[in-house]
Amino acid sequence: MPPSQRPFMGATPYQDVAASGVTFRVWAPFAADVFVAGTFNNWSSDNDALFSEGNDYWSVDIPNAQVGNQYLFYLQNPQAPSGWQPWRMDPYARQIIRNGQGTLNGVIAANNEALADVPGYTMPNWNEMVIYEINVRTFVSDSGAAFTDPNGLKTGSFASIAAKLDYLQGLGVNAIELMPLFEFDIPLDAGYNYAYMFAIEHEFGGPDGFRELVHQAHQRGIAVIVDVVYNHLGADADTMWKFDGWSASPEFGGIYFYNDWRRETSWGDRFDYGRGEVRQYIRDNALRWLEQRYADGLRWDSVGSIRNVYDNNNDPGHDLNDGWSICQWINDLIDQRQGWKITIAEDLKDNEWITKSTGAGGTGFGAQWGISFFWELHDAMTAQDDSARDMQAVAFVIGQSYNQNAFQRVIYTESHDGVDATANPPMARVPEMIWPGKADSWFSKKRSTLGAVALFTSPGIPMLFMGQEFLAWGAWNVNYMMDWAHAWQFTGITNLYRDLIHLRRNWFNNTRGLRGQNTNIFKVDNTSKVLAYHRWDQGGAGDDVVVILNFGNQGCTNYFLGLPRPGLWKVRFNSDWSGYDAYFGNWFSYDTTATSGGTDNLPYVANIGIGPYSAIILSQDA
């Protein structure tokens, strides 16, 4: 019997005029024979053989197999080491189920992995995007979940996130970034130590739950970005280890991994980016999220570990040219096929080549996480003494861009890494870092919200970590559910974030400059700890925006500064407003008129009032 003439890897249902069934295809270059077993043949390990295609791939059409059947591959290799397990999960399995005996089986999944397009939905423009990072398990409880946290709270799911989409839409969020969704073996894992790349974690709701979440998000104009992990495979992912029984030596992992010194990462073995079949495997996964599952973008974890053995910059002796080129290849394909979608690199080196075009020699990512912005704002917010707040350093990262493009940078003051107690060094939420044990103090509220103003008014794509908008504190821990009681306790802080997001997105047609490319930081007062900058797109009334940040414990009255245009400038936002918190001082921050005789290298001058650890945003009516 010949191999299948139908395309695609893994288990692919087919139905045409002549026949229906499932095509099975697997890459196993060192296997002597390959079989597929499942519920469709009573788990016979020698009934349904796959046939060699002559290129290290094996395939067969099985007419009596159908969607919903469970299956595994059974590989034979007389040269395999003692103890090698011949039963193998399909590396392309799109759905996985526990079989009741403590192990997992693949499930034949339908080809259609997304609901119909939402009429009128378009992905937000990158300069209008506000991202909200979510860990599915710990975001919000699903009453039907099978698992609980140590406090007895049910864990989260795609369905429980969908139930919060109206809340996120009201906040102004128009993109959610989901931490890894790959199926993983380890209970209570954050998703980065995954086991099965193509399968969606069944605990979260599997492919059906993800499909529904994407559809509901798109109905609300919210994009869905998926965190993908291509720098390693989880240490417990035994099904891929020595997949077909071969490895260069006992300590190496076989066909999917480097079989030399390049294999090791801090988390598990590194894929062999130089092997065509492995490159295709990763490429197929990236495109599946975007084209079959309708995700709007991908955030690539630890790109530094893909392009360099030791996650270094300027280390040519350990660079992985294969890793660099696979980034280029996949980014080029996405640009050619769905160029409006975004790829985001977590590289954390401020390396402009990560977001340079592939034509210029870069890896071609649309944006990358801005690590310097995080650390300098973090230091400015959490330093105990005002004298330790370096306004020059803050000014530098506010004005920073990659390749003269403001929106090649994702900026944030909290992320899953930045609030994780297990990080090195140990981290916690910003309010907790400001005053440990007193995260609801005036100081914690004031300085964390000051950082929020910097976040939403600086050039870049702003990102929140879940719960940041209602003063979540402590350290984030994948074992514990997020405390939504804070959302009701600190509604004023949530409203502050909402107001900032609305201004960032120019909801009232008087702050368009916050979506623009241009920034002029015109005042850096390290004595008073005041920083002021001008943001604009095209310029003019309704476009020009001036932001003043006071990182000092003393308010200012009749504080003179330059302005770019004459006339009345209105206070659009005052972070010291007592409506945000009863303990805020309601410092008198007033509309002001700019007159000639400028200062700060600007043509006009005005005076303002600003509270301690506060910010104001000024603009003119359009």
C-alpha positions in Angstrom: 0.0 0.0 0.0 1.5 3.4 -0.9 1.8 6.3 1.5 -0.8 9.0 1.5 -1.0 11.5 -1.3 -2.8 14.0 0.9 -0.9 16.9 2.6 -0.3 18.0 6.2 1.3 16.6 9.2 -0.1 14.7 12.2 -3.7 13.5 12.1 -5.8 15.3 9.4 -9.4 14.3 8.7 -10.4 14.1 5.0 -13.7 13.8 3.2 -14.1 13.9 -0.5 -16.3 12.2 -3.2 -14.3 9.0 -3.1 -13.7 8.5 0.6 -13.5 9.8 4.1 -11.1 9.0 7.0 -7.9 10.4 8.5 -4.4 10.9 7.1 -1.6 10.2 9.5 1.9 11.5 8.8 5.0 11.6 11.0 8.7 12.4 10.7 10.8 9.5 12.0 14.0 9.1 10.0 15.5 6.3 12.1 12.4 4.2 12.6 12.4 0.8 10.9 8.6 0.6 10.9 5.8 3.0 12.1 2.2 2.1 13.1 -0.7 4.1 14.3 -2.9 2.6 17.0 -6.1 4.0 18.5 -9.7 3.5 19.4 -10.4 3.0 15.7 -8.4 -0.3 15.7 -8.7 -1.4 19.4 -5.2 -0.1 20.0 -3.5 -2.7 17.8 0.2 -1.9 17.6 0.7 -3.8 14.3 -2.6 -3.5 12.4 -2.3 -0.1 10.6 1.2 0.5 9.2 2.4 3.9 7.9 4.5 3.7 4.7 7.7 5.4 4.0 7.6 8.4 1.6 11.3 8.0 0.9 12.2 11.3 2.6 12.1 10.3 6.3 8.4 10.9 6.5 5.8 8.1 7.0 2.1 8.3 6.1 -1.1 6.4 5.6 -4.8 7.0 5.0 -7.1 5.2 7.5 -10.7 5.1 6.3 -12.3 4.0 9.5 -10.6 6.7 11.7 -12.6 9.8 12.6 -12.7 13.0 14.6 -12.7 12.3 18.3 -10.8 9.0 18.1 -7.8 8.7 20.4 -4.5 7.6 18.9 -0.7 7.2 19.4 2.1 6.2 17.1 4.0 3.0 17.6 7.6 3.1 16.3 10.0 0.2 15.9 13.8 0.7 15.9 16.0 -2.3 16.7 18.9 0.1 17.3 17.1 2.1 20.0 18.7 2.0 23.5 17.3 -0.3 26.2 14.3 1.2 27.9 13.3 3.3 24.9 9.5 3.8 24.8 8.0 2.9 21.3 4.6 4.4 22.0 4.8 8.0 20.9 2.5 11.0 21.1 2.1 12.7 17.7 4.3 15.8 17.8 1.6 17.6 15.8 -1.3 16.4 18.0 -3.8 19.3 18.3 -5.8 17.8 21.1 -4.7 15.6 24.0 -6.7 13.7 26.6 -5.8 11.8 29.8 -6.7 8.2 29.3 -7.6 7.4 32.9 -4.4 5.3 33.4 -2.1 8.3 34.2 -0.9 8.8 30.6 -2.0 10.9 27.7 -3.4 10.1 24.2 -3.7 12.2 21.2 -7.2 13.0 19.9 -8.1 13.4 16.2 -9.3 17.0 16.0 -11.5 18.7 13.4 -9.7 20.7 10.7 -11.7 23.8 11.5 -10.1 25.4 14.5 -11.8 28.8 14.5 -15.3 30.1 14.3 -16.4 32.3 11.4 -14.8 35.7 11.0 -16.5 38.4 13.1 -18.0 40.9 10.6 -16.3 44.2 10.8 -13.5 43.1 13.1 -10.0 44.5 12.4 -7.0 44.2 14.5 -6.1 47.4 16.4 -3.4 49.5 14.8 -0.2 49.1 16.7 0.0 52.7 17.7 -3.5 52.4 19.3 -2.9 49.0 21.0 -3.1 48.5 24.8 -2.1 45.0 25.8 -3.2 43.2 28.9 -1.1 40.2 29.9 -3.0 37.2 31.3 -2.1 33.9 32.9 -5.1 31.8 32.1 -4.9 29.6 35.2 -4.7 32.4 37.8 -6.7 35.2 36.3 -10.2 34.4 37.4 -11.9 31.3 38.6 -14.1 29.0 36.6 -16.7 27.4 38.8 -16.5 24.2 36.6 -12.7 23.8 36.8 -11.3 20.5 37.8 -8.5 22.0 39.8 -8.2 24.3 42.8 -5.4 26.5 44.2 -4.1 25.9 47.8 -6.8 28.2 49.1 -9.5 26.1 47.6 -10.3 28.5 44.8 -11.2 27.1 41.4 -8.6 27.7 38.7 -9.2 29.7 35.5 -10.1 28.8 31.9 -10.8 30.4 28.6 -14.4 30.6 29.5 -13.7 32.5 32.7 -11.6 35.0 30.7 -14.4 35.4 28.2 -16.7 36.3 31.1 -14.3 39.2 31.9 -14.0 40.6 28.4 -16.7 43.2 29.0 -14.7 44.4 32.0 -11.5 44.6 29.9 -13.4 46.4 27.1 -14.7 49.0 29.6 -11.2 49.5 30.9 -10.1 50.3 27.3 -8.0 47.3 26.7 -8.0 46.2 23.0 -5.5 43.3 23.1 -5.0 40.4 25.5 -1.7 38.5 25.6 -2.1 35.0 26.9 0.8 33.3 28.6 1.7 29.9 27.0 -1.3 27.7 26.1 0.7 24.6 25.0 -0.3 21.4 26.7 2.1 20.7 29.6 2.7 17.8 31.9 3.6 19.6 35.1 0.7 20.6 37.4 0.5 24.3 38.2 3.1 25.3 35.6 3.2 28.8 34.1 3.2 27.2 30.6 6.9 27.7 29.7 7.9 24.2 30.6 5.5 22.7 28.1 5.3 19.3 26.5 3.1 19.4 23.4 3.4 22.4 21.1 0.4 21.9 18.9 -2.1 20.9 21.6 -4.0 23.6 23.6 -4.0 22.9 27.4 -7.0 20.8 28.1 -7.3 22.3 31.6 -8.0 25.7 30.1 -10.7 24.4 27.8 -8.7 22.9 24.9 -9.2 24.0 21.3 -13.0 24.5 21.7 -12.5 26.9 24.6 -9.8 28.8 22.8 -11.9 29.1 19.6 -14.8 30.6 21.6 -12.6 33.0 23.5 -11.0 34.4 20.3 -14.5 34.8 18.7 -15.9 36.6 21.8 -12.8 38.8 22.0 -13.0 39.8 18.3 -16.7 40.6 18.8 -15.5 43.3 21.3 -12.7 44.6 19.1 -10.1 42.9 21.3 -7.1 41.2 19.7 -5.6 38.0 21.0 -1.9 37.5 21.2 -0.4 34.2 22.2 2.9 33.6 24.0 4.9 30.9 22.2 8.0 29.1 23.4 10.4 28.1 20.6 13.7 28.3 22.6 13.4 24.9 24.3 11.1 22.0 25.0 10.0 21.3 28.5 12.3 19.1 30.5 9.5 16.6 31.2 8.4 16.3 27.5 9.4 12.7 27.2 7.4 12.1 24.1 9.9 14.1 22.0 13.0 12.9 23.7 14.7 10.4 21.3 11.5 10.3 19.4 12.4 7.6 16.9 15.0 5.9 19.1 18.1 7.7 17.8 20.5 10.2 19.4 24.1 11.0 18.8 25.0 9.8 22.3 23.0 8.8 25.4 22.8 12.3 26.9 21.4 13.9 23.7 17.8 14.2 22.8 17.6 12.9 19.3 16.1 14.3 16.0 14.3 17.4 17.3 17.3 18.8 19.3 20.9 19.8 18.9 23.0 16.8 19.6 26.0 18.7 20.8 27.0 21.5 23.2 24.4 23.9 21.7 21.5 21.9 23.1 21.5 23.2 26.7 19.3 26.0 28.0 18.3 26.9 31.5 14.9 25.2 31.1 15.3 22.2 28.7 16.9 21.1 25.5 17.1 23.5 22.6 15.5 22.7 19.2 17.9 22.1 16.3 17.1 25.2 14.3 19.4 24.0 11.5 17.4 20.9 10.6 14.8 21.5 8.0 12.1 19.3 9.5 12.5 21.0 12.9 12.3 24.4 11.3 9.2 23.3 9.5 7.7 22.0 12.8 8.2 25.4 14.5 7.0 27.3 11.4 3.9 25.2 11.1 3.1 25.9 14.7 3.5 29.7 14.4 1.3 29.8 11.3 -1.4 27.6 12.8 -2.0 30.0 15.7 -2.4 32.9 13.2 -4.1 31.3 10.3 -6.1 28.4 11.6 -6.8 29.7 15.2 -7.2 33.4 14.3 -4.8 34.7 16.9 -3.7 38.3 16.1 -0.1 38.0 17.1 2.7 36.0 18.7 5.0 36.9 21.6 8.1 34.8 21.3 9.6 33.9 24.7 13.4 34.4 25.2 14.5 35.1 21.6 18.0 35.7 23.1 18.1 31.9 23.7 17.2 31.2 20.1 19.9 33.4 18.6 22.7 32.7 21.1 23.6 29.6 23.2 24.0 31.6 26.3 21.3 34.3 25.7 24.0 36.9 25.1 24.5 40.0 23.0 27.8 40.6 21.2 29.0 37.1 21.6 29.7 35.8 18.1 31.4 32.7 19.3 28.2 31.4 20.7 25.7 32.9 18.2 23.2 30.5 16.6 22.9 31.6 13.0 20.3 28.9 12.5 18.2 30.5 15.3 18.6 34.0 13.8 17.5 32.7 10.3 14.5 30.8 11.6 13.2 34.0 13.2 13.7 35.8 9.9 12.0 33.0 7.9 8.9 32.9 10.0 8.6 36.7 10.4 8.9 37.0 6.6 6.2 34.4 6.1 3.9 36.2 8.5 4.6 39.6 6.8 3.8 38.1 3.4 0.6 36.3 4.4 -0.9 38.4 7.2 1.3 41.5 7.5 -1.1 43.4 9.8 -0.5 40.8 12.6 2.2 41.4 15.2 5.2 39.4 16.4 6.8 40.5 19.6 10.2 39.4 20.8 11.2 38.9 24.4 14.9 39.5 23.9 15.6 41.9 26.8 18.8 43.3 25.4 17.6 46.6 23.8 19.1 45.2 20.6 17.7 47.2 17.6 18.5 44.3 15.2 15.7 42.3 16.7 13.2 44.7 15.1 15.1 45.7 12.0 13.6 44.3 8.8 15.0 41.1 7.5 16.0 42.9 4.4 18.4 45.0 6.5 19.7 41.9 8.2 17.5 42.0 11.3 15.2 39.2 12.6 12.1 41.1 11.5 10.0 41.2 14.7 7.3 43.9 14.8 8.2 44.9 18.3 10.2 43.8 21.3 9.8 44.1 25.1 11.5 47.3 26.3 13.5 46.1 29.3 15.3 49.4 30.0 11.9 51.1 30.4 10.8 48.5 32.9 14.0 48.7 35.1 14.4 52.5 35.1 10.8 53.2 35.9 10.9 50.4 38.5 13.9 52.0 40.2 12.3 55.4 40.1 9.0 54.2 41.7 10.6 51.9 44.3 13.6 53.9 45.6 13.0 55.0 49.2 14.6 58.4 49.0 13.8 61.0 46.4 17.5 61.7 46.0 17.9 58.2 44.5 15.4 58.9 41.7 17.5 59.6 38.6 15.4 61.8 36.2 18.0 61.6 33.5 17.7 57.8 33.4 13.9 58.1 33.4 14.0 60.7 30.6 16.3 58.5 28.5 13.9 55.4 28.6 10.8 57.5 28.0 12.3 58.9 24.8 13.9 55.6 23.7 12.9 53.9 20.5 14.2 51.2 18.3 15.1 52.1 14.7 13.4 55.5 15.1 10.1 53.8 15.4 8.1 54.4 18.7 6.0 51.3 18.2 8.7 48.7 17.9 8.8 48.8 21.7 6.3 47.1 24.1 6.6 49.0 27.4 5.5 48.0 30.8 6.0 48.5 34.6 4.7 45.0 35.5 4.9 41.7 33.7 4.8 38.1 34.7 8.6 38.1 35.1 8.7 41.4 36.8 6.3 40.4 39.6 7.4 36.8 40.2 8.7 35.8 43.6 10.7 33.0 42.0 12.6 35.4 39.7 16.2 36.3 40.2 16.3 38.7 42.0 12.9 38.0 43.7 10.2 40.4 42.5 6.8 41.5 43.6 4.0 43.8 42.4 5.1 47.5 42.2 3.0 48.6 45.2 4.5 45.9 47.3 8.1 46.7 46.2 7.5 50.4 47.1 6.5 49.6 50.7 6.6 45.8 51.5 3.7 44.9 53.7 2.0 48.2 53.1 1.1 48.0 49.5 -2.1 50.0 50.1 -0.2 52.9 51.6 -0.3 56.4 50.2 3.2 56.1 48.9 2.5 52.8 47.1 -0.6 54.2 45.5 1.0 57.5 44.5 4.2 56.2 43.0 2.7 53.1 41.3 0.1 55.3 39.6 2.8 57.8 38.6 4.5 55.0 36.8 1.2 54.2 35.1 1.1 57.8 33.7 4.6 57.3 32.3 3.5 54.0 30.8 0.5 55.3 28.9 2.1 58.6 27.8 5.5 57.3 26.6 6.2 56.3 23.0 5.6 52.5 22.7 2.9 49.9 22.9 1.8 49.9 26.6 1.2 46.6 28.4 -0.4 45.9 31.8 -0.1 42.7 33.8 -3.4 41.4 35.0 -4.6 43.0 38.2 -2.2 45.9 38.0 -5.1 48.3 37.4 -6.7 47.5 40.8 -3.6 47.6 42.9 -2.9 43.9 43.1 -0.1 43.4 45.5 2.2 40.7 46.9 4.1 38.6 44.3 2.4 36.8 41.5 2.5 33.0 42.0 1.2 30.5 39.4 -0.1 28.4 42.3 -2.6 31.1 43.6 -5.6 32.8 42.0 -5.6 36.5 41.6 -7.6 38.4 44.3 -10.5 40.1 42.6 -11.6 41.6 45.9 -9.1 44.4 45.1 -11.2 45.4 42.1 -14.0 46.4 44.4 -11.8 47.8 47.1 -9.8 50.1 44.8 -12.3 51.1 42.1 -10.8 54.6 42.1 -7.4 53.3 41.1 -9.1 51.2 38.3 -10.8 54.4 37.1 -7.4 56.1 37.0 -6.1 53.4 34.7 -9.3 53.6 32.6 -8.9 57.3 32.2 -5.3 57.0 31.2 -6.1 54.3 28.6 -8.9 56.4 27.1 -6.5 59.4 26.8 -3.8 57.1 25.3 -6.3 56.0 22.7 -7.6 59.5 22.0 -11.2 58.7 22.9 -12.0 62.4 23.3 -10.2 63.7 20.3 -7.9 65.9 22.2 -4.8 63.7 22.9 -4.0 62.3 19.5 -0.3 62.9 20.1 -0.1 60.0 22.6 -0.5 57.8 19.5 2.2 59.6 17.6 5.8 58.9 16.8 7.2 62.1 18.2 8.6 62.9 21.7 10.5 66.0 23.0 11.6 65.7 26.6 12.1 69.4 27.3 12.5 69.6 31.1 14.6 67.3 33.3 14.7 68.9 36.8 16.7 66.6 38.9 16.4 69.0 41.9 12.6 69.1 42.1 12.4 65.6 40.4 10.1 67.0 37.7 10.1 65.7 34.2 8.1 67.2 31.3 7.7 66.0 27.7 5.8 66.9 24.5 4.1 64.1 22.5 2.6 64.7 19.1 1.6 63.0 15.8 1.1 65.8 13.2 1.0 68.6 15.8 -1.6 71.3 16.5 -4.6 71.7 18.8 -6.1 68.3 19.8 -2.8 66.6 18.8 -0.1 68.2 20.9 0.1 66.7 24.4 2.3 67.8 27.3 2.9 65.5 30.2 4.4 66.5 33.5 5.7 63.9 36.0 6.6 64.9 39.6 8.8 62.2 41.2 9.3 64.3 44.3 7.5 64.3 47.7 6.9 68.1 47.4 4.1 69.6 45.3 4.7 72.6 43.1 2.7 75.8 42.6 3.4 78.4 40.0 6.0 76.0 38.4 7.1 77.5 35.1 7.8 75.5 32.0 7.8 75.7 28.3 4.9 74.8 26.0 4.9 74.3 22.2 1.9 76.4 21.3 0.2 79.6 22.6 -3.2 79.9 24.2 -5.2 77.8 26.7 -4.0 74.4 27.8 -6.4 72.3 29.7 -5.7 69.7 32.4 -7.1 66.5 30.9 -5.8 64.3 33.8 -4.5 64.9 37.3 -3.4 61.7 39.1 -3.8 63.5 42.5 -7.5 63.8 42.1 -9.3 62.6 45.2 -11.8 60.8 43.1 -9.2 58.2 42.4 -8.4 57.7 46.1 -9.8 59.5 49.2 -6.3 60.0 50.5 -5.0 61.8 47.4 -4.5 65.5 48.0 -6.5 67.0 45.1 -3.6 69.4 44.5 -4.8 72.4 42.6 -3.7 71.7 39.0 -5.3 74.3 36.8 -5.8 75.1 33.1 -3.0 77.5 32.1 -2.4 80.0 29.3 0.9 79.9 27.4 2.3 83.2 26.4 5.4 84.4 24.5 8.8 84.6 26.0 9.4 80.9 26.1 11.7 78.6 28.1 13.0 75.1 28.0 13.8 75.6 24.3 10.1 76.0 23.5 8.6 79.2 22.2 6.0 79.7 24.9 5.8 79.7 28.7 3.1 78.9 31.3 2.9 78.0 34.9 1.3 74.9 36.4 0.5 73.3 39.7 1.3 69.6 40.4 1.0 67.5 43.5 3.6 65.3 45.2 4.3 62.0 43.3 1.8 63.1 40.8 1.3 63.7 37.1 -0.8 66.0 34.9 -1.6 65.8 31.2 -2.3 69.0 29.2 -3.7 69.5 25.8 -5.7 72.0 23.7 -9.2 71.7 22.3 -9.2 70.7 18.7 
